[in-house]
Amino acid sequence: MNIMSSLFHDLDGFLQASQFKDAWADDGCVYANRLLFDFSDEDWQNLAAVIEGRGELWKLSLAQALSGITTHQAISSLISLLRELDEDIFYEAALTLEENIRSGAEIVIPPSEIQTLIEQMKLQTGKEFLGVWSLEAQMMRLTTKKGHP
């Protein structure tokens, strides 16, 4: 294992230990974000392998920490979080995804698939997600552009 791959272990341990929302908002998110910015391909692979098995607070924290990271791996991680059945995780992931797309990230699945995930969450919860409208509008625009399914 190289030195860079230890960044995944640092992040994973930190997210598992960061169970206090006040400390997370003050410093934790910034620290986690810095770790993610330096991730290697191996770190991203390790992250993708564990996302599904982690707890709600870990996933919420990850969704927030991915803010401003526009790599394909970060976008894939956010899309994995969108597929969660938990509406809080979905909401945080959607907000971060929309922000990252505005920052120049390219989505890694067809926009119509993200629209479908949004619709599924609306049906599941019976709610409109006010902060998700911008992401939904972006996906609709991309879907109507030529060459996007």
C-alpha positions in Angstrom: 0.0 0.0 0.0 1.4 3.4 -0.9 1.4 6.5 1.3 -1.4 8.1 -0.7 -3.8 5.2 -0.2 -3.6 5.8 3.5 -5.7 8.9 2.9 -8.7 6.7 2.5 -8.0 5.0 5.8 -7.6 8.5 7.4 -10.9 9.7 5.9 -12.8 6.5 6.8 -11.6 6.6 10.4 -12.2 10.3 10.7 -15.8 10.0 9.3 -16.5 7.1 11.7 -15.2 9.0 14.7 -16.9 12.3 13.7 -20.2 11.8 15.4 -20.7 15.4 16.7 -22.4 17.8 14.3 -21.0 21.0 15.9 -17.4 19.8 15.6 -18.1 18.6 12.1 -19.5 22.0 11.0 -16.6 23.9 12.6 -13.6 22.0 11.4 -14.4 18.4 10.5 -15.8 19.0 7.0 -12.8 21.1 6.0 -10.4 18.4 7.1 -12.3 15.7 5.3 -12.5 17.8 2.2 -8.7 18.3 2.2 -8.2 14.6 2.4 -10.5 13.9 -0.5 -8.8 16.5 -2.7 -5.6 14.5 -2.4 -7.2 11.0 -3.0 -5.4 8.7 -5.4 -7.3 6.3 -7.7 -6.8 3.6 -5.1 -8.3 5.7 -2.4 -11.4 6.4 -4.6 -11.7 2.7 -5.3 -11.5 1.9 -1.6 -14.1 4.6 -0.8 -16.5 3.3 -3.5 -16.2 -0.2 -2.0 -17.4 0.8 1.5 -20.0 3.6 0.9 -23.0 1.2 1.0 -22.0 -0.4 4.3 -21.4 2.8 6.3 -23.9 4.5 8.6 -26.1 7.5 8.0 -23.9 10.1 9.7 -20.8 8.9 7.9 -22.7 9.2 4.5 -24.1 12.6 5.4 -20.6 13.8 6.3 -19.1 12.3 3.1 -21.8 14.1 1.0 -20.9 17.4 2.6 -17.1 16.8 2.4 -17.3 16.1 -1.4 -18.2 19.8 -1.9 -16.1 21.4 -4.6 -14.5 18.2 -5.8 -15.3 17.8 -9.4 -13.5 14.5 -10.3 -15.4 11.7 -11.9 -14.8 9.6 -8.8 -16.4 12.3 -6.5 -19.4 12.6 -8.8 -19.7 8.8 -8.8 -19.6 8.8 -5.0 -22.4 11.4 -4.9 -24.5 9.5 -7.3 -24.1 6.4 -5.1 -25.3 8.5 -2.1 -28.3 9.7 -4.2 -29.3 6.0 -4.5 -29.7 5.8 -0.7 -33.2 5.3 0.6 -32.6 7.9 3.3 -34.0 11.3 2.4 -31.4 13.3 4.5 -28.5 11.5 2.7 -30.2 12.0 -0.7 -30.8 15.7 0.0 -27.2 16.4 1.0 -25.8 14.4 -1.9 -28.1 16.3 -4.3 -27.1 19.7 -3.0 -23.4 18.9 -3.3 -23.8 17.3 -6.7 -25.6 20.4 -8.0 -22.9 22.7 -6.6 -20.1 20.5 -8.1 -21.8 20.6 -11.5 -22.0 24.4 -11.3 -18.3 24.3 -10.6 -17.6 22.4 -13.8 -18.0 18.7 -12.9 -19.2 16.4 -15.6 -21.8 13.9 -14.6 -20.9 10.3 -15.1 -24.3 8.8 -15.8 -27.0 10.1 -18.2 -28.9 13.1 -16.8 -32.1 11.1 -17.2 -30.9 8.6 -14.6 -30.4 11.4 -12.1 -33.9 12.7 -12.9 -35.3 9.2 -12.2 -33.5 9.1 -8.8 -35.1 12.5 -7.9 -38.5 11.3 -9.0 -38.1 8.1 -7.1 -37.3 10.0 -3.9 -40.3 12.3 -4.4 -42.6 9.3 -4.8 -41.0 7.5 -1.8 -41.3 10.6 0.5 -44.3 12.4 -1.0 -42.2 15.6 -0.7 -40.7 18.2 -3.0 -37.1 18.9 -2.2 -36.8 22.7 -2.5 -33.0 22.7 -2.6 -33.0 20.0 -5.3 -35.0 22.0 -7.9 -31.8 23.5 -9.3 -30.2 20.1 -9.9 -33.5 18.8 -11.4 -33.6 21.8 -13.8 -29.9 21.2 -14.8 -30.7 17.5 -15.6 -33.7 18.5 -17.6 -31.6 20.9 -19.7 -28.9 18.3 -20.2 -31.5 15.7 -21.2 -33.0 17.9 -23.8 -29.6 18.8 -25.3 -28.6 16.8 -28.3 -26.5 13.7 -27.6 -27.7 13.1 -24.0 -30.1 10.2 -23.3 
